[in-house]
């Protein structure tokens, strides 16, 4: 009865939300909104600056809000903006949940909620998927015995196509080139070759870096303190850009034969759960994943990590936007029309302007959080 009442209250609160105000126009507005709503929800707030030469100190920060009891038996971690530009939609879900908390004076029973906002604040601010060093942070979480070098089979051969040394061009037969690569390699192999994480081409797509990045260091050093020694943890890292429009998949670090798979399916629904190593599915096999590092680092705990991937446009459209923005970043000035258009297209691919898409992913994101809380408690 109590759960049904809570669901009814949450549905009423969602219906009264101003969706347009939850999606911020820029990083600074998103950060401000997140911090204001965290304080309104009586959260404990922490901030971690990302220092970049030429930028005002504290203008770019990872912000962490913690809500719950002082001695929790379980934790739920909600992170956004690991891929900077995806922070627009991830922040909106976090802010929507905080708004519900503030309105209903919600306190997690026996647990706490940790919200990590803007893991990659530079990319969030600059409308990039990568950080200030062109590093894809979700390829930067290598274990201490792993090296930042190498590239997947096929990446070097594809490099000229993936990362042209020229500004984006509307006259390039991009679609024909891509379809030819798909026909020759097949989608699973092409995805893994391109997106698996490479450490040889600093200006290339899916570059994992040459060492530990600031954001990575902050997450690695903070995660154990934020979950205060709790044994049972669920972590949802919000992503967008892959999959069917407005729908989501929960991408796991576990393989199909893991004993944990049934728990994920029972808790969230079998149709939403997908092992990350499934090359035929939404995602691809990749190195340096944040969830893989955390689960392996905290293997003595019951740490369950999911990348919640919300679909937007076709994989070819998303790839085209990533490729064009990367070229514009390195070979155009910020005042050029090509540069601005590339940024607009990338933002559309990771946070569509459609009010319907934005409303659907908010509703589904909030439902996912409620399922996670139920799975913990």
N, C-alpha and C positions, 0 to 999 in steps of 0.2 A: 504494500500500500504506500509506504514512504517513497519507494523508488518511482512508482507511477505518479505520485504527486510531484516529485522532483522533475520528472520528464515533462509534466504538464507546465510547471513553472518555467522551465527552460524554453519550451516551445513558445510560451507567451512572451518571454523576454526577447527571443530571437525575432519574433514578428514585429516587435517595437524598435528593433535596431535600425539605425540609419546606415545602410550598407555603404553608401558613398563616402561617409566620414571615416569608415574603418580602413579604407584603402587610401593610403597617403600619396601625395603628389611627389614626394622626394624623401630621401633618407632622413634628413633633419626633422621633417614633420613626423615621420614614422617613429623615430627615436623619442621625440617629445611626447607623442601620444602614448607610446608604450610606458614611458616613465610616469606620466600623469595617471594613467589607469592603474599602474602597479601600486602607486601610493594610495589611490582611492580604494584599492582592494586590500589595504593594510599589509602589503608585501614588504619584505626586506629587500632593499635594492643595493646592488653592487655595480660598479662600472670599471671597465678595463680599457684604457686608451690604446689605440693602434697608432704608433708614432711614425709619421711620414714627413720627410724633409719638405719644408715649405708649407706645411699645413699647421693651422693653429692647434695647440695642445688641447686634447679632449674634444676636438670637433668630430673625431671618429672613435667610437667606443663600442665594445661588446658590453651590453647591459644584461644583468642577470637579476631576475625577481624570484623570490622564494616565499611560498605561501604554505602554511600548515602548522602542525603541532611541533613543539620543541624536541620531542623524542619520538620521531616517526618509525614505524615498522616497515613502511614501504615508501617508494618515491616514484613519481612520474616526471620525466624530463621532456620538455618540449623545446626544440631548437629550430631556429629559422635563419635563412640567409647564408647558409654554408656556401652556396653559389649565389654571390651577392645580389644579382638582379631578381632572383627568386624570393628575396626577402620581402618584396611588396605584398605578395599573397600570404607568405608565412607570417609576417607581422600582423596582417589583417586578422588571421585566425587567432593568434595570441591575444590581440587587443579585444576581439569579440568575446573570447573566453573571460578575460579580465573584466570586461564590462558586465558580464553576467554575474561574476563573483561579487563585484562591487554592489550590484543591485540586490543580490539575494543574501549577502553577508555569509557566503559559503566558506566553510572551513573543512578541509579534507579530514575525515575521521581516521585517526591513527597514522596519517601519512602526510607527505608534503609534495608540492608541485614546484618544479624548478623550470623557469622559463628563460631560455638563453636567446636573446634577441640580437640579430645581426652578427652572426659569426664572422662574416666577411663584410665589414662596414664600408671598406673602400669600394668594393664591387657594387654594393648596394647604392652608394652615393654616385659612382661614376657610370652606372648602368652597364656594368660588366659582370660576366659570370665569374671571372677570376679576380685575384687580389692585385695589390700594387706592384707585384713582381710578375704578373701574368700567370700566377700559380693557381691551379684548380685545387682548392683546399681539400677536396674530397679525393685527392690523389697524394696528399702530403703527409698522411698519418702512417708513416712506415714504422715498423718495429725497430728496436735498437740494433738488431742483427741484420737489417736490410739496408741496402745502399740506394742512394738517389742517382741511379744511372740505368741506362738501357731503355728500350722501347719495345712494344709488342711487335710480333712478326708482321711485316707488311707496312708498318707506319713509315719507315724511311722511304720505301718505294712510293708511298702515297703523299709524301711531304709536299712536293711541288704542287699537287692538286689541292691539298688541304690548306696550305699556308702560302699562297702566292705573294711574291715580293712586290706588290703593287696595290693601289687603291681598289676598292670594289668597282665592278663595271656592270652596267645593265646590258651590255652587248655580248657578254660571255655566255656560251651555251651550257650553263651550269646543269640544267636538268638532264641534258643528253649525257654529259660527262658522268653524272651521278648514277644514272640508269645503267650506263656501261659498266661502272665499277660494281654495281649490284649484281648485274648479270654474270660478271666474271667471278666474283667472290662469294656471292650469297649474303643476305642480310646479317645473319649471326656472325659470320667471320669478319665482315666489314665493320660491324659495330665494335667488336672486340679489338680489331686492329686500330681503329681510330680512337675509341674512347676508353681503352683499358688503362690508360695512364702512361705517359712517356716522360723521360728525364734527360733527353738529348737535345731538344729543340726549344730553347727558352721563349721564342716568339710564336711557338706553335700551339695549336689547340690541345687541350687536356694535358698541359705541362704540369708535372707534379713537383717541380722545384729542384733545387740543388742542396737543400737543407731544410731544417725546421723553420716554418714561418711563425710570425708573431701570434696569429690567431690560433694556430695549432698548439703552440706552447701554452697559451692561456687555457684552452680547453683541457689539454692533458694535465695541467697542474691544478685546475680547479674542480674537475669532475668529482674526485673523491671527497673533497670538502663540501661541495654542494649537496651531495647525497648522504653526508654525515654518517658514514659507516653502515648504511642500510643494506640489508641483504637482498631484498626483492625490489627490482627496479625495472620499469618499462620506459623506453626512450623512443620518442617519435621525432624524427628529423624531417621537416617539411620541405618537399621539393616539387617542382613543376616542370612541364615540358615534354614528358614522355607518356604515351598511352592515349586512350580514347578521351575525347573532349569532355571535360568536366568530371570524369570518373577517376578513381584512384586504385593503385595497387600498393600493397605493403611489401616492400622489397627487404628480404631478410639476409643476414650474413650467414645463416645456417644453410646447409645443403638439404636436398630432398630427403635424405635418409636420417636426418637428425631426429632424436626423440622429442625435440621441442616443437616440431612442426604441427603435431596434433593440437597442442595447446594454442598456438596461434590460430589455427583453423577454428577451433571451438570458441575462442574468445572473439574473433573478428569476422569470421565467416570464411569458408574455404575458397570462395570465388575471389576474395581480395588478397589472398596470401600467395607470395611468389618468392621462392628461394633466389637469391641474387645470382647464383651461378647458373641459372637456367638460361642458356644462350638463345633458346627459342622464344623466350618471353619478352617482357617489357624492357628489362635492363640488360646488362652485359657484365662479363667478368672483368674486374678492375682491381688495381693495386692501390694501397694507401688510403683505403676507405676509413672514415672516422669510426663508424660502428664496429668494424672489424678490429680496429686498434683497441677500442674501449672494452669490448667483450673479451678479447684475449688478455688485456691488461688486468681486468677484474674477473678473471675466470673462476676465482673462488666464490664469487657471488652469483646470484641468479639474475643476471643482467640481460634483458631482452631488448634488442635494438631493431627498429624498423625505419626504413626510409619510406615515408608516405609520398608517393609520386603521383601527382595530379596531372592528368592529360590536358593538352592544349591542341596544338595542330599536328599535322603529319610529321614524321621524323625527318623527312626531306626538307620541309619548310623550316623546322627548327635548326637543322644542320646548316642550311643556307644562311639563316640569320646569324648563327654563331660565326661562321666563316667570314661573312661580310663585315661584322662588327670588329673582328680581330684584325682584318685588313685595314679598316678605317682607323682603328686605334693606333696602328703603327705607321700608316702611310698617308694619313690625312690630317689637316689641322682642324681644331674643334670648331672653327667658324665655317667650314665647308658644308655645303648641302649634303654631300655624300655621307659625311660623318654623322650629321644629325639624323638623316634618314636611317642609317644603320642602327643607331641607338633606339630609334622609335620602333623599328621592326623587331629588334631583340626584345624590347620590353613587351611588345604585343605577343610575342611567342611564349613568354614566361608568365605574363599576367594580362591576359586578354581584357580589352576594354568593355567587352560585353557584360552588361549588368546581370544577365542571366547566368553566365559562367561564374561571375564573382559571387553571386548569391548561392549558387549550387555548391561551390567548393567551401564556402563558409559554413553552410549547413552541414555538409558532410564532414568537414574538419572538426566541427564542434561535436558531432555525433561520435567521431572516432576518439576524441578525448574522453567522452563519457564512457565509452566501451573500455578504454584503457584504465580508467579509474575503477570501473567495476571489476576488471580483470585483476587489479592489484588488491582491492579491498574485499 
